[in-house]
Amino acid sequence: MYSLDSFTNVPLIISAVTGVILFVLLIIIKSRNTAKLSFIFYAVLLVLTVGIIYTVSTSHTIYLAITVLAAEILLLPYLIILALGIPRKREKKINQKVTEAEKSAAAAPDTVALEHYEKILSVNKDFTITAANMFSDENSMDKFLDYFNRKLTATAQADGCVILLADEFDNILAVRSMSGSFPPPYKLPDDLPHKPVRVETNFRYAQFPLSDNIFGDVASGSEPVLISDSAKDPRIYQNGPEDFLLCGSYIFVPIKINEEVIGIASLSRNPGKDKFTAQDLEEAEIITDAASTALKPLFSFLEYSEHRELTKEGDIAAKFQKELLPEKLPIVGNVSLGCWSLTAENVCGDYYDVIFSRKDRVAYVMADIAGKGMNSFMVMVMVRAMLRLLVNTPQTAGTILNWANRGICSENSNIDHFASIALINYNPLNGDTQIATCGINPIVLYSAKTNTISKISDENEPLGVEKETIYKDINIKLLSGDILVTCTDGLLESLNEFGIQYSLTSLMKIVEVNHQLSGRDIANRVKDDIKKYCSNTQQYDDQSLMVIKIQG
């Protein structure tokens, strides 16, 4: 057996100490889980360290050889497994673990994002329920906008809030809800006193075009705007120096439905307070988006409700309108008369009348009342009553319309009371005829003597516009074969499938071609021609016609 000398012991001792250090490091790595190591390394290192220490203590090299052999035997199977293993299978296993880890990470909820979406859902739910509860209320739109105003003000901790809605016909923005302190960001009129009440009143009833002001610019740009310091922003007009006019910071958020801007929600904070931040803008956008979502069904409901009321009113008015039309056309010795009227849904604007006032006067009336439903029917009743009374006087046709106009203009009603009227006073004894018109109802004359047809009336102001309007008489003498035709604009403006109007020229052509027929047959030919011209195209106004033919 071989022994070791002192010189040989030195590297063995160093190896032993190093082995101990390595073993301690392996234990630390295991406990901290900083790397994945096989237990084989621990066993081999332990065997070598113990063997070296034992060899030094006994001074027999045989133990060192046995230790090295034991370590090799421990490493041999492990290295064989690694050498003969399938790399792709191991890579697939590693990738599978990575994928599982990624899925777990993706499945783990983002707490911040989740809270954000929960907040949005909560706000949308709140506005939707509020709007639904207001459907049946009077002034439901104003009430909803006031609720929107309060919610927006509280969320943004604003000093004032103004909500404007767009008028699609006039291309303007009008204030619909206003609260708190909101210094006007636009230039006030020069003659407006700088007093809080006067300024607020001006603002509350102001209308803003879609350009050259901050509200219109935001609506046109369709993007929210944060103005932290209005003193440095040229879009904000400073009306000071009064304290209540000094502008601070502002937020402007477009109100959209289907990406179309229908209004502006705006907030203000007074000078001296914390300025609005990007977080405040984000909060305002969330509230405004929720309000926009609720506004769509509210708008739809109000439109449906209004249409239902108009339909109901229109049905009632149309029923009474038919009662006003002569059930049977009266027979006048030498006159062949043809009349008809086709009513459009919910309009109720046309009526015609034949009034026997005395032996030397028969009054023929064709009237078109402005408006729809019960409103137009009420005016129709007033006009009909006045004309039936006035034609029994000896006054001329023009004077009769003048008197009726003064009576209508004296009404203080808030509804429109305008009418276009063609009045024909015919003397069946001698053919003398007196004509007067107001508005746009035309009167056409076919002359049998010259075989010509022409318009003999002029357009002028409708009844009910100006109290001092004077309507003139047109005096003619009707002979055998002559034809007078009058109608409402609904007939002339009837549309075909290409959107082209029927026109007075088409009417005159039918009358001229069929002048040998009776008044009734001519009226029916016109009706057939219009029906053929319009086909199935929907019409939006009443169509009425009167044909007066002198037969002998």
Secondary structure, DSSP 8 states (H G I E B T S, - for coil): --B--HHHHHHHHHHHHHHHHHHHHHHHHHHHT-S---HHHHHHHHHHHHHHHHHHHHTBHHHHHHHHHHHHHHHHHHHHHHHHS-HHHHHHHHHHHHHHHHHHHHHS--HHHHHHHHHHHHHHHHHHHHHHHTTTSTTHHHHHHHHHHHHHHHHHT-SEEEEEEEETTTTEEEEEEEEE----SS---TTS---HHHHHHHHHT-EEESSSSHHHHHHHHTS-EEES-GGG-TTS----SSGGG---EEEEEEEEETTEEEEEEEEEE-TTS----HHHHHHHHHHHHHHHHHHHHHHHHHHHHHHHHHHHHHHHHHHHHHHHS-SS---BTTEEEEEEEE--TTT--EEEEEEEEETTEEEEEEEEESS-HHHHHHHHHHHHHHHHHHTTSS--HHHHHHHHHHHHHT---SS---EEEEEEEE-TTT-EEEEEEESS--EEEEETTTTEEEE-------BTS-TT-----EEEE--TT-EEEEE-HHHHT-B-TTS-B-HHHHHHHHHHHTTTS-HHHHHHHHHHHHHHHHTT----S-EEEEEEEE--
